[in-house]
C-alpha cells in the first residue's frame, strides 16, 4: 500500500509560502498522485482576525524584492508546509490509467510526515540523475505530467510550454514569460499535477454535491476554434517572430476567469468543471473551498450557504478586477515614461520599428517635431519602412504648423498610390471612435456618370463619427476603384490640413480624348513626379506603366536605379525614364521626373 504521508514541495528558490507537496507512485499500469495541501483553516479559522485580513487582501502579492502575504501577523509562517515537520493537510488522491485518464479521485484530511523541499532546477536534475534518491519518484511524476499535457492538448486545451525560449500558457490561455529557474521539467511537473489536482477536486465536489467556489472561464464570442489557436501556439514555437502577435491575440480573446458556486466550465483548459484548491496560503478562494471540503468529509455543517458563496465569489472577482485595472494603468504609466525617455534620446535611426512607432505616437502630440524626427520619418518612408498607420499618425495627429512640411511629404506619398487613402480614412475613423468601424461611420456614394463607350464613375465619401461630420468633394474616374481612391484622397487631404492631392481621372472620349484633355489641362506642374506619371496612366495618356529597380554600391552606401516604362496611347510610342539615388523612393522620383518630361514633350505641350 502506498505511503500517503510523503510529499515533495517544488518551488522557486526564494519561496517561503509552501502550500502543496506532491508524490507519484506507479499504480498497476498507471499512476497514483497524492497532493498534500496546507491546512490553512486550522491557522486562520472562519471569523478570526487572520481570516478577515486574508479576505480583504484576497491574494498574496508578489513584488520584485519580496511579497506581501495574504496571511499576515505570522499566519503564513505557521500555516506553511515545512520539511521534517509533521503537519495536517487536505489530501487529494487521484488515480490515472496509462493514458493519463483519471478514473478515481478522493478528498480527505491527511498528514504530511515526510516532506522534502526542492527548487524547480533541483527537481529537474533529479529527473535526469539516476543516483538521486528522488529520481524514481520524480521520473514517474515527469512521465505523468507529460502524459497529462499530451492528453490535454489532444482534447483541445490551450496548453503550451516552450522551455527553451521561456514561454508558457496560463490556465486562462494567455502567454507568460518564464523566469530562468522555471525553464525546466520541475516547473512542468508542478503545473500539470496542480491542474490535475484542482480538476479532481472540482469533479469530486460536483459528484458529491458540495458547493465550492468553482473557477469558470470563457472566451470572447468572436474567438476562433481552439484548434486554430493551438496551431498559432505551435507555429510560434517554430518561429519566434510570431510571438508578440500570438500573445496579443490570446490576450484579446481570453476573458478573465471568475469564481462562482455554479459550474459553467473552463474554456482554456477545456474542462467541464475546475476550481482552485491547491494554494490556500496565497488565494482566499482556495481557503473558502478548503473549508467546504473539510465540512463535507467531516460530516459537519457547511460554513457557507449557497448565497454566501455566491456573494464571496462576486466580492473576490471585483477585487481581482480592480487590482488588474490598477496594475494595467501602472504598466501603462511606466511604458509612457520609458517612451518619453526614448524620445528624449533622439537616437531615432537605430530604433526598431516597434520602438519608433511608440515614440512617434508621442512625438506628434507636441507642437513642433523634435530635431531629427521629421527627417527620420521621411527616411523610413523612402526606405519603405514606415507603415501606413504611422503615416496616418503624422498626417492626422501632428497638428502644429511646424509639422506641415512632413505632412505635405506624406501627402505626396499617399497620392502616388491613391488607394492608400481609402485605408487611411479607415485608420482615422477607428482611432477617433476607439474601435471597429461600420458603413455608418464611413459612407460611400459611387454612381455611374458616363456612357457604355466612355465609362465614368463619380464618388463621394462621408465620415460620420459622433458629432464629427466630414464630406469629400465629388471625384470622377474611369473606374469605381479610382473614383473612390480620389474621393478618399481629397478627404484625407482635408483632414491632414494639406493641399488637395486629388483630381478627376478622366479624358473626353477614352485614351485619344484623354490625350487631347491633357493638352488643355495637364497635370499641374507642381505635382510630385510619381503622382504625375500615375495620373497620366489613370487619364489613359499612358498604358502599361511599370517601375523596376536595380541595386548597386556597398551595403552602407547603396545606389538604387529605377527604370519606368510605358506606351503613349495616342501614338503607340514606347517611353522610358531612369533615375538613380541613395534610396528606392528617391530613385523612383528621379525616373518619374524623366518620364514626365518625355511625356510632355511627346504631347507637344509644356507643364502649367
Order of alpha helices (4+ residues) and beta strands (2+ residues): beta-beta-beta-alpha-beta-beta-alpha-beta-beta-beta-alpha-alpha-beta-beta-beta-alpha-beta-alpha-alpha-beta-alpha-alpha-alpha-alpha-alpha-alpha-alpha-beta-beta-beta-beta-alpha-alpha-alpha-beta-beta-beta-alpha
